[in-house]
Amino acid sequence: MTAPEKNFTSPTGVTSVEQLFETDPDTVELTAEGGDWQEIVDRQIQEQSSRMIINMGPAHPSTHGVMRLCLELDGDIVTNLRPAIGYLHTGIEKTCEARTWTQGSTLVTRADYVAPLFNEAVYVMAVEEILGVTDKIPERANIIRVLMLELNRIASHLVAIGTGGNELGGVTLLTNGLRDREMILDFFEAISGLRMNHAFLRPGGVANDLPDYGMDKLDETLDWLEARLPDFDKMCNDNPILKKRMLGISYLDLTGCMALGVTGPRLRAAGAEWDLRKKQPHLGYETYDFDIPVWNTCDAYGAFRVRLAEMYESLKICRQCRDRLADTQGQPFMIEDPKISRPAKLAVYNDGQGNSFEHVRKIMGEDMEALIHHFKLVTEGIKVPAGQAYVATESPKGELACHVVSDGGTHPYRVHLRDPGFHHLQALPAMCEGGMLSDIVVAVGSIDPVLGGVDR
């Protein structure tokens, strides 16, 4: 067999082999002048790079949603990583501009759908700050808010630990995590009527008080969690397989966290004792007794241990909320401001909705002024004075914030959510480049992004 001629003409206008390689300076040029083809093949195998570009996602079980990672690999080593987001964009922020201030809660709760109550919390706190009623919120309303938030924190961490463990082969972590989370969702359903996307936190307070059986249901939930959470310690803390797969993986030190805006468990895994519940107290968090767990390994294992410890601290806060709820039984759960809250005589009645025949006949026949006031609040919504507010809280993933702008009307002029997952994904290249392909799922699990919040 003779080698092909060096000069040739192709349909694309390329006339030489050299011209083919001019567009890629990294490509090795091999010119065949005749001779043994096997020698040429052997040389090519020896000199060429095993560089490869692949997509991970958007339909991938380990990307925690519809996220695409553009990877450049040299064998199994990640040389370049670029997250591609936007597949779950739903226009939540823009839609808020066409809804009333109260209806905004029903939209923002759908951002981070694993921890929806935190989206509601930052939104309503921002609205209340513009209204100037932050200090007038009833004590019982804030207690209920803190209780729901801390239970939601535990539920979110159970998902993070469960899915992260499942990606490493620990299916039991996922099944146990979902089992325990189910108890929390049952409590949410008993209180708010919904397992997720509750729209329970409203400007001025909460939608409703705990029902008559609420305290018993709360005791059942807290007792269950107190008995089951130690199982995760036994399964994970000294598990040699889990530790080898997580220790030193997805490394990002404190300097890197600060430069890239990383917060939450990954920041505390780098040794920083930073938690907005302590550093910028809100909702009365300064009156609760709890600690901020930190770790010092700067890796995925540290974030895992921080989340595990935080669940115990949240459980401690929930116990304190339970005692305070018992002491404030019968107190208001919504601000008594006629410009914000519906008239008390039109509040939820014993049927749970205020729709009973006796209730409707009473309010329509005895208090027409309150009925008209109620109608105006429902149809037009509350009016928020012109201004803006930026309020942040410590969500399970990190610093979650909401920037709200009002032009003085009954609808928001602008609503923007600062989701921690959006910032953490930008730090993913720093965590993964230079590491193994198989460690990407560990890195993604360590930041626990929820694409509903990232894309909004």
C-alpha positions in Angstrom: 0.0 0.0 0.0 1.3 3.4 -0.9 0.6 6.6 1.1 -1.9 9.1 -0.4 -0.6 12.1 -2.1 0.2 15.0 0.1 -1.6 17.6 -2.1 -5.3 17.2 -2.7 -8.4 19.3 -3.2 -11.4 19.0 -1.0 -15.0 20.3 -1.4 -14.4 22.8 1.4 -11.5 24.5 -0.5 -8.7 23.0 1.7 -5.8 22.1 -0.6 -3.2 20.8 1.9 -2.9 18.8 5.1 -1.1 21.7 6.7 -4.1 23.9 6.0 -6.4 21.5 7.9 -4.4 22.0 11.1 -4.0 25.8 10.9 -7.3 26.3 12.8 -6.2 24.4 15.8 -2.6 25.1 17.0 -2.8 22.3 19.6 -3.3 19.6 17.0 -0.3 17.4 16.3 0.7 17.6 12.5 1.5 14.2 11.1 2.5 14.1 7.4 2.4 10.8 5.5 5.3 10.5 3.0 4.9 6.8 2.4 6.3 3.9 4.4 4.8 1.9 7.2 1.3 3.1 8.1 1.5 1.3 11.5 4.5 3.5 12.4 2.3 6.6 11.8 -0.6 5.2 13.8 1.7 4.3 16.7 3.2 7.8 16.7 -0.2 9.4 16.6 -1.4 7.4 19.6 1.8 8.3 21.4 1.6 12.1 20.8 -2.0 12.9 20.6 -4.0 14.2 23.7 -6.9 12.4 25.1 -8.8 15.7 25.3 -12.5 15.3 25.2 -15.5 17.7 25.5 -18.8 16.3 26.9 -22.1 17.5 28.3 -23.2 16.4 31.8 -26.9 17.1 31.8 -29.3 18.8 31.5 -31.1 15.4 32.0 -28.8 13.9 34.6 -29.8 12.5 38.0 -26.8 14.1 39.8 -27.3 17.7 38.6 -30.2 18.3 41.1 -32.5 19.5 38.4 -32.2 20.6 34.7 -28.6 21.9 34.8 -26.0 21.3 32.1 -22.2 21.2 32.8 -19.9 21.7 29.8 -16.8 19.6 30.7 -13.4 19.4 29.0 -11.6 16.3 30.1 -8.1 15.0 29.7 -8.8 11.3 30.4 -10.6 11.4 33.7 -9.2 14.8 34.8 -11.5 17.8 34.5 -9.5 20.6 32.8 -12.4 23.0 32.3 -15.9 23.2 33.6 -18.7 25.7 32.7 -22.2 25.5 34.2 -25.0 26.2 31.8 -28.2 27.3 33.6 -31.6 28.7 32.6 -33.5 25.6 31.7 -35.9 26.1 34.6 -36.5 29.8 34.2 -40.1 30.6 34.9 -40.2 34.4 35.2 -41.1 34.5 38.8 -39.6 37.9 39.5 -41.4 39.5 36.5 -44.7 37.9 37.2 -44.6 39.4 40.7 -45.0 42.8 39.1 -48.4 41.9 37.8 -49.7 40.6 41.2 -50.7 42.2 44.5 -48.2 42.3 47.4 -50.0 39.4 49.1 -50.1 37.3 45.9 -46.3 37.7 45.7 -46.0 35.0 48.4 -47.6 32.4 46.1 -44.9 33.1 43.4 -41.7 33.4 45.3 -42.4 30.2 47.3 -41.9 28.3 44.0 -38.2 29.4 43.5 -36.3 27.1 45.8 -39.1 24.5 46.0 -37.2 22.3 48.5 -37.1 25.2 51.1 -40.1 27.3 50.0 -40.8 29.0 53.3 -37.4 30.8 53.2 -38.4 32.5 49.9 -41.6 33.6 51.5 -39.8 34.9 54.6 -37.4 37.2 52.9 -40.1 38.5 50.6 -42.6 39.4 53.4 -39.9 40.8 55.6 -38.8 43.1 52.8 -42.4 44.2 52.3 -42.9 44.8 56.0 -39.7 46.9 56.1 -41.0 49.2 53.4 -44.4 49.4 55.3 -42.5 50.2 58.5 -44.2 47.5 60.5 -41.3 45.1 61.2 -41.5 45.9 65.0 -45.2 45.6 65.1 -45.5 42.0 63.9 -47.2 39.9 66.7 -44.9 37.8 68.8 -46.9 34.6 68.0 -46.6 35.3 64.3 -42.8 35.4 64.5 -42.7 32.3 66.7 -44.7 30.4 64.1 -42.5 31.7 61.3 -39.3 30.6 63.1 -40.8 27.2 63.8 -41.8 26.6 60.2 -38.4 27.9 58.9 -36.4 25.6 61.1 -38.5 22.6 60.3 -38.0 23.5 56.6 -34.3 23.7 57.2 -34.2 20.2 58.6 -36.3 18.9 55.6 -33.9 20.6 53.1 -30.8 19.2 54.8 -32.4 15.7 54.8 -32.8 16.0 51.0 -29.2 17.3 50.6 -27.8 14.5 52.7 -30.0 11.8 51.2 -29.4 12.7 47.5 -25.7 13.3 48.1 -25.4 9.9 49.8 -27.4 8.2 47.1 -25.0 9.5 44.4 -22.2 7.8 46.3 -24.1 4.5 46.5 -25.7 5.0 49.9 -29.3 4.4 49.0 -30.3 4.0 52.7 -29.4 7.6 53.3 -31.9 8.7 50.6 -34.7 6.4 51.8 -34.3 7.4 55.5 -34.0 11.1 54.6 -37.2 11.1 52.6 -38.9 9.1 55.3 -38.1 11.6 58.0 -38.8 14.6 55.7 -42.3 13.1 55.1 -43.1 13.7 58.8 -42.2 17.4 58.4 -44.3 17.8 55.2 -47.2 16.1 57.0 -46.9 18.8 59.7 -46.8 21.6 57.1 -49.9 20.2 55.4 -51.7 20.1 58.8 -50.8 23.7 59.5 -50.9 25.4 56.0 -52.9 23.0 53.9 -50.0 22.3 51.6 -46.9 20.1 51.7 -44.9 22.5 49.5 -45.3 26.0 48.0 -47.3 27.1 51.0 -47.8 30.9 50.7 -48.2 30.6 54.4 -46.1 33.6 55.4 -47.9 36.9 54.5 -47.1 40.6 55.0 -48.1 41.3 58.5 -47.9 37.7 59.9 -49.0 34.3 58.9 -52.1 33.0 57.0 -53.6 31.2 60.0 -52.8 30.0 63.6 -52.1 26.4 64.5 -55.3 24.3 64.5 -56.6 22.7 67.7 -54.5 19.6 67.1 -51.5 21.6 66.0 -49.5 21.2 69.2 -50.0 17.4 69.3 -48.9 17.1 65.7 -45.9 19.3 66.5 -44.9 17.1 69.5 -45.3 14.0 67.3 -43.0 15.4 64.6 -40.3 16.6 67.0 -40.2 13.4 68.9 -39.9 11.4 65.6 -37.0 13.6 64.4 -35.3 13.4 67.8 -35.3 9.6 67.6 -34.3 9.3 64.0 -31.6 11.9 63.4 -28.9 10.0 65.3 -29.2 7.2 62.7 -27.5 9.5 60.2 -24.6 9.9 62.6 -24.2 6.2 62.9 -24.4 5.6 59.2 -22.1 8.4 58.0 -19.7 10.0 60.5 -17.2 7.1 60.6 -18.1 5.4 57.4 -14.8 4.8 55.6 -16.2 4.7 52.1 -18.1 7.9 52.5 -15.1 9.7 54.1 -12.8 8.6 51.3 -15.2 9.8 48.7 -15.7 13.2 50.3 -12.6 14.2 52.3 -10.4 16.5 50.2 -12.9 16.5 47.4 -14.4 19.8 46.1 -11.8 21.8 48.0 -12.5 25.5 48.4 -10.8 27.4 51.2 -12.0 30.4 53.1 -10.3 32.9 50.7 -12.0 31.2 47.7 -15.4 31.3 49.4 -15.0 35.0 50.2 -13.9 35.8 46.6 -16.7 33.9 45.0 -19.6 34.8 47.3 -20.0 31.3 48.8 -22.1 31.2 51.9 -24.0 28.6 54.0 -22.6 25.2 54.9 -19.7 25.5 52.4 -18.5 28.7 54.0 -18.9 27.2 57.5 -17.1 24.1 56.3 -14.1 26.4 55.7 -14.1 27.5 59.3 -16.1 30.8 59.1 -18.6 31.1 61.9 -21.0 33.1 59.7 -24.8 32.7 60.1 -27.2 35.6 59.5 -29.4 34.4 62.3 -26.6 35.4 64.6 -24.9 38.1 62.7 -28.0 40.0 61.5 -30.8 38.8 63.8 -34.4 38.9 62.6 -37.7 37.3 63.5 -36.5 37.3 67.1 -33.6 34.8 66.4 -31.5 36.7 69.0 -33.8 35.4 71.7 -33.2 31.7 70.9 -30.4 29.5 72.2 -28.5 27.7 69.4 -25.0 27.3 68.2 -23.4 27.7 64.7 -21.7 24.5 63.6 -18.4 24.9 61.8 -15.8 22.5 60.3 -12.3 23.1 59.1 -11.7 20.7 56.1 -12.9 23.1 53.4 -14.4 20.2 51.4 -17.5 18.2 50.7 -17.2 16.2 53.9 -17.1 19.4 56.0 -20.3 20.7 54.4 -21.9 17.3 55.1 -20.9 17.4 58.7 -22.1 21.0 59.1 -25.6 20.1 57.7 -25.8 17.1 60.0 -25.0 19.3 63.0 -27.3 22.1 61.9 -30.3 19.7 62.0 -29.8 19.2 65.7 -29.5 23.0 66.3 -32.8 23.5 64.3 -34.5 20.9 66.4 -33.3 22.7 69.5 -34.9 25.9 68.2 -38.1 24.1 67.4 -38.4 22.9 71.0 -38.1 26.4 72.2 -40.8 27.5 69.7 -43.0 24.8 71.1 -42.8 26.2 74.6 -43.4 29.8 73.4 -46.4 28.7 71.4 -47.9 27.2 74.5 -47.3 30.5 76.4 -48.9 32.7 73.6 -51.9 30.6 73.0 -54.8 32.8 71.8 -52.7 35.8 70.9 -52.9 37.4 67.4 -51.0 35.9 64.5 -51.6 38.8 62.1 -50.9 42.5 62.6 -53.9 44.5 63.7 -53.6 47.2 61.0 -56.7 47.9 58.9 -54.5 48.9 55.9 -52.8 45.5 55.9 -54.9 42.8 57.5 -58.4 41.8 56.8 -61.0 42.9 59.4 -61.0 40.6 62.4 -64.7 39.9 62.1 -64.0 38.5 58.6 -61.1 36.3 59.7 -61.0 32.6 59.5 -64.0 31.0 61.2 -64.5 27.6 62.8 -64.9 25.9 59.4 -61.2 26.8 58.7 -62.1 29.2 55.8 -64.7 31.7 57.0 -67.3 30.3 54.6 -69.9 28.9 57.1 -73.4 30.1 56.6 -73.6 31.6 60.1 -70.4 33.5 59.6 -71.3 34.9 56.2 -74.8 35.9 57.5 -73.3 37.7 60.5 -70.7 39.7 58.6 -73.0 40.7 55.7 -75.9 41.5 58.0 -74.2 43.3 60.9 -70.9 44.9 59.6 -71.2 46.2 56.0 -68.2 48.5 56.5 -65.9 45.6 57.4 -67.3 43.7 54.4 -66.4 46.6 52.0 -63.0 46.9 53.6 -62.5 43.2 53.1 -63.6 43.5 49.4 -61.1 46.3 48.7 -58.2 44.4 50.3 -59.0 41.3 48.3 -59.6 42.9 44.9 -57.0 45.8 45.0 -54.6 44.6 47.6 -52.6 46.5 50.2 -50.8 49.7 49.2 -47.1 49.9 50.0 -45.4 53.3 50.2 -42.7 54.1 47.7 -39.3 52.8 48.7 -37.1 49.8 48.6 -35.7 47.2 51.0 -33.1 44.4 50.9 -33.6 41.7 53.5 -31.5 38.5 53.8 -31.8 35.3 55.9 -29.8 32.2 56.4 -31.4 29.5 54.2 -30.3 25.9 54.2 -28.2 26.6 51.2 -26.7 29.9 52.3 -27.5 33.6 52.2 -31.0 34.0 50.6 -32.2 37.6 50.1 -34.9 39.6 48.5 -34.8 43.1 47.0 -38.2 44.7 46.7 -39.0 48.1 45.1 -42.3 49.8 45.5 -43.6 52.8 43.6 -46.4 53.4 46.0 -49.0 51.2 44.3 -50.7 47.9 45.0 -48.2 45.9 43.0 -44.4 45.5 43.3 -42.4 47.6 41.0 -39.5 45.1 41.2 -38.8 41.9 43.0 -35.4 40.3 42.9 -34.3 37.1 44.7 -30.6 36.6 45.6 -30.5 32.8 45.5 -27.3 31.3 47.0 -27.3 28.4 44.5 -26.8 30.9 41.7 -23.5 32.1 43.2 -22.4 28.7 44.3 -22.6 27.3 40.8 -20.2 30.0 39.7 -17.7 28.6 42.2 -18.1 25.1 40.8 -15.1 25.4 38.4 -12.9 26.3 41.3 -14.0 23.2 43.2 -13.8 20.7 40.3 -11.1 21.7 37.8 -8.0 19.5 38.3 -10.1 16.8 39.9 -11.7 13.6 38.7 -14.8 13.4 36.6 -16.4 11.1 39.2 -16.0 13.8 41.9 -18.2 16.3 40.1 -21.3 14.7 41.6 -19.8 15.1 45.0 -19.0 18.8 44.4 -22.6 19.5 43.1 -24.1 17.7 46.1 -21.9 19.6 48.5 -23.4 23.0 47.4 -26.9 21.5 47.1 -28.3 23.7 44.3 -32.0 23.8 43.6 -32.5 24.9 40.0 -35.9 26.5 40.7 -34.1 29.1 42.8 -31.0 29.4 40.5 -33.1 30.0 37.3 -36.2 31.6 38.9 
